[in-house]
Amino acid sequence: MFFLIKIGDFSDSLAFAGSFAVANFYGLKLREVFCEEEPNTVLMNLKKDKEIIHLLGDVGMLHPSGISWIEALGAWKQPVLLFASPLPSGDIQGVVPAYVSLCKTFSVPLAGLIQVGGIWDPRKRKLDCLPWLGHIPDEFFNKNPDFNQSFLLERILLNLKTRMYSLNL
């Protein structure tokens, strides 16, 4: 089980499509949880079912119970996968490395980052020193992705599997 978190300013439908693609690849159920729900209560009541949970909302925002989702994920040692989308220039917003830092601060097992849509610039992604797993291109979200697009997703998710293995998850 791991949690998918959308960071940055891009459409919820694109984030959902990326989440669905990851869950579908693994053959797992995709479940959506709103960040307004109390994190410890949700985490305590999670079944041991193999599922992927897409968190909807701001995981860094303090919940009225006194804890944020990102803090709770770290306390419960739940792995996360971050989705980000670039600006039209291909640059990544500053909120992306900020969330990577939050994961480190709260000891959240970070499985990595996937760029959803936009221009993939491998040089820039290497220079930002973030744990990128790859890019799901805009074309993948067409109704009938071609072989090359499916291959890209498979490569990303194999990178994810390797990363999760290296984190002992």
C-alpha positions as semicolon CSV with decimal commas, in nm:
position;residue;x (nm);y (nm);z (nm)
1;M;0,000;0,000;0,000
2;F;0,117;0,350;-0,069
3;F;-0,024;0,699;-0,090
4;L;-0,032;0,919;-0,398
5;I;-0,011;1,293;-0,345
6;K;-0,064;1,563;-0,607
7;I;0,160;1,863;-0,553
8;G;0,151;2,186;-0,744
9;D;-0,109;2,350;-0,959
10;F;-0,255;2,112;-1,216
11;S;-0,593;1,956;-1,276
12;D;-0,743;1,700;-1,041
13;S;-0,855;1,500;-1,344
14;L;-0,495;1,469;-1,467
15;A;-0,382;1,366;-1,117
16;F;-0,664;1,109;-1,100
17;A;-0,571;0,972;-1,442
18;G;-0,210;0,931;-1,326
19;S;-0,326;0,762;-1,005
20;F;-0,554;0,531;-1,199
21;A;-0,271;0,440;-1,437
22;V;-0,043;0,345;-1,145
23;A;-0,315;0,144;-0,967
24;N;-0,416;-0,028;-1,290
25;F;-0,055;-0,122;-1,368
26;Y;-0,021;-0,290;-1,028
27;G;-0,369;-0,442;-1,046
28;L;-0,467;-0,269;-0,722
29;K;-0,777;-0,089;-0,609
30;L;-0,759;0,292;-0,611
31;R;-0,918;0,463;-0,314
32;E;-0,959;0,838;-0,268
33;V;-0,931;0,995;0,078
34;F;-0,989;1,363;0,151
35;C;-0,733;1,543;0,365
36;E;-1,019;1,689;0,571
37;E;-1,052;1,345;0,731
38;E;-0,856;1,297;1,054
39;P;-0,527;1,130;0,950
40;N;-0,465;0,903;1,250
41;T;-0,822;0,774;1,247
42;V;-0,803;0,690;0,877
43;L;-0,458;0,530;0,910
44;M;-0,564;0,327;1,215
45;N;-0,869;0,193;1,030
46;L;-0,692;0,101;0,707
47;K;-0,744;-0,257;0,611
48;K;-0,446;-0,463;0,513
49;D;-0,591;-0,480;0,162
50;K;-0,351;-0,404;-0,114
51;E;-0,465;-0,071;-0,242
52;I;-0,334;0,264;-0,350
53;I;-0,472;0,568;-0,173
54;H;-0,493;0,900;-0,355
55;L;-0,498;1,180;-0,099
56;L;-0,708;1,474;-0,212
57;G;-0,622;1,813;-0,065
58;D;-0,327;1,973;0,109
59;V;-0,135;1,706;0,303
60;G;0,083;1,973;0,468
61;M;-0,207;2,166;0,621
62;L;-0,259;2,121;0,993
63;H;-0,576;1,924;1,074
64;P;-0,791;2,050;1,366
65;S;-0,672;1,740;1,560
66;G;-0,325;1,899;1,571
67;I;-0,144;1,689;1,307
68;S;-0,105;1,716;0,931
69;W;-0,138;1,426;0,692
70;I;0,232;1,446;0,605
71;E;0,325;1,416;0,975
72;A;0,088;1,122;1,021
73;L;0,224;0,943;0,713
74;G;0,573;0,974;0,860
75;A;0,464;0,856;1,204
76;W;0,288;0,554;1,050
77;K;0,580;0,495;0,806
78;Q;0,349;0,495;0,504
79;P;0,525;0,529;0,168
80;V;0,423;0,810;-0,064
81;L;0,453;0,880;-0,433
82;L;0,438;1,244;-0,538
83;F;0,281;1,360;-0,865
84;A;0,395;1,691;-1,008
85;S;0,333;1,877;-1,331
86;P;0,571;2,131;-1,481
87;L;0,506;2,488;-1,580
88;P;0,463;2,551;-1,955
89;S;0,836;2,634;-1,965
90;G;0,920;2,282;-1,842
91;D;1,036;2,415;-1,505
92;I;0,912;2,260;-1,183
93;Q;0,738;2,479;-0,924
94;G;0,917;2,541;-0,594
95;V;0,644;2,357;-0,404
96;V;0,782;2,027;-0,541
97;P;1,121;2,037;-0,365
98;A;0,940;2,182;-0,062
99;Y;0,726;1,867;-0,039
100;V;1,034;1,648;-0,080
101;S;1,183;1,839;0,216
102;L;0,863;1,790;0,418
103;C;0,887;1,417;0,356
104;K;1,247;1,418;0,484
105;T;1,157;1,633;0,785
106;F;0,875;1,402;0,894
107;S;1,055;1,076;0,799
108;V;0,798;0,988;0,533
109;P;0,923;0,703;0,312
110;L;0,934;0,882;-0,024
111;A;0,905;0,634;-0,309
112;G;0,972;0,910;-0,562
113;L;0,825;1,167;-0,795
114;I;0,641;1,120;-1,122
115;Q;0,594;1,408;-1,362
116;V;0,241;1,402;-1,500
117;G;0,201;1,570;-1,838
118;G;0,390;1,867;-1,971
119;I;0,737;1,885;-2,120
120;W;0,985;1,631;-1,982
121;D;1,330;1,783;-1,969
122;P;1,572;1,514;-1,844
123;R;1,855;1,766;-1,805
124;K;1,650;1,991;-1,578
125;R;1,515;1,694;-1,383
126;K;1,870;1,572;-1,321
127;L;1,985;1,919;-1,214
128;D;1,709;1,960;-0,954
129;C;1,842;1,651;-0,767
130;L;1,495;1,519;-0,683
131;P;1,405;1,148;-0,684
132;W;1,231;1,142;-1,023
133;L;1,101;0,809;-1,145
134;G;0,998;0,939;-1,486
135;H;0,725;1,110;-1,685
136;I;0,374;1,015;-1,791
137;P;0,325;1,216;-2,113
138;D;0,002;1,396;-2,199
139;E;-0,051;1,151;-2,487
140;F;-0,078;0,861;-2,241
141;F;-0,411;0,995;-2,124
142;N;-0,568;0,948;-2,467
143;K;-0,821;0,666;-2,480
144;N;-0,583;0,432;-2,662
145;P;-0,222;0,485;-2,556
146;D;0,023;0,330;-2,800
147;F;0,294;0,077;-2,718
148;N;0,566;0,337;-2,660
149;Q;0,350;0,524;-2,407
150;S;0,266;0,201;-2,222
151;F;0,637;0,115;-2,222
152;L;0,716;0,451;-2,059
153;L;0,465;0,385;-1,781
154;E;0,601;0,034;-1,731
155;R;0,955;0,172;-1,701
156;I;0,842;0,433;-1,446
157;L;0,664;0,175;-1,238
158;L;0,956;-0,064;-1,250
159;N;1,170;0,225;-1,122
160;L;0,909;0,270;-0,847
161;K;0,922;-0,099;-0,759
162;T;1,304;-0,083;-0,739
163;R;1,289;0,227;-0,523
164;M;1,034;0,073;-0,286
165;Y;1,253;-0,235;-0,258
166;S;1,554;-0,018;-0,171
167;L;1,344;0,151;0,102
168;N;1,255;-0,197;0,237
169;L;0,883;-0,138;0,173
